[in-house]
């Protein structure tokens, strides 16, 4: 009896060691993949940004932070609309940059945009112009808001981490990766002349893989959501291109593109790509949300009832998708409308006729953005429902 018990103990120990070794092996493999991917990402990001910092340092102008040390004169009055206008003569001291500690007199002009009466020790964002290593002018741009912006973002991250727990930490990691990818990878590559649409699609593909892998792991649920996202993003790109072509809309109809073409090396042929790229980036979040919701639902149904057929799983996924369809598309359309509210008010107040309104560049662009993004979400639903229902 003792021999049989010892044999069973040995088998259990052997099995346990095998499981532990397998888990360690799987973990080691995942760590290696993660490290290699991170090294590649950092290397590509470094290469994409190489040269831009040197080019910025060669410019004669730079933006720094300065502190108000003395108020020499004030000629400011309150307008009927509730903002200050006039000018203030100040002494400011630079707190950042190569000329930190330098003091100079500046004139601060107040209007409806810069309606803030400077006080002693106020910190201001300034633009300095340097010629032959001598400061020739300092212009106050805005009150220094860096601490407020970073603090507000930090509060968001802390609340997300505390309330979300592990999932919140994963969401923060995904958010940081997304911001780095767009700011330090997409934009520099576009400035280097690479196709904006192709680069955007590749980077959004990378963001989708990393975000959903962090959230769901490399599982059937995660893979189904990834495939659905790619289909949704591709559909959005195609529909945006078709809509813009039929409506004779290009990136040149966007206000900022003219300034971009005048101040950067982006080729004029890239203008239409900037329009499509913006739509894809704006819609990706809603597409990922929809894809993950459906994939998680179908995966949970399969786990709770392994005997469910593919057809029933697909119908269940579609039913959930129909429930989220309205809210997701409304979210996207409201987001586009919210960013355009000021312009819509101006157009409405101008007594513009309905025919003129519908044919205006601005309205057509917003309609194409909203409808193409919404259709991308809608087409994501059957794609994810089908893929997740047939995957084991």
Secondary structure as UniProt FT lines:
FT   HELIX           2..49
FT   TURN            50..51
FT   HELIX           52..58
FT   STRAND          61..78
FT   TURN            80..81
FT   STRAND          84..94
FT   TURN            98..101
FT   STRAND          103..110
FT   TURN            120..121
FT   STRAND          123..131
FT   TURN            132..133
FT   STRAND          134..143
FT   HELIX           146..181
FT   HELIX           182..186
FT   HELIX           187..191
FT   TURN            192..193
FT   HELIX           196..216
FT   HELIX           220..246
FT   TURN            247..248
FT   HELIX           251..253
FT   HELIX           255..263
FT   HELIX           268..270
FT   HELIX           271..304
FT   TURN            306..307
FT   HELIX           310..339
FT   HELIX           341..349
FT   TURN            350..351
FT   HELIX           354..359
FT   HELIX           361..390
//
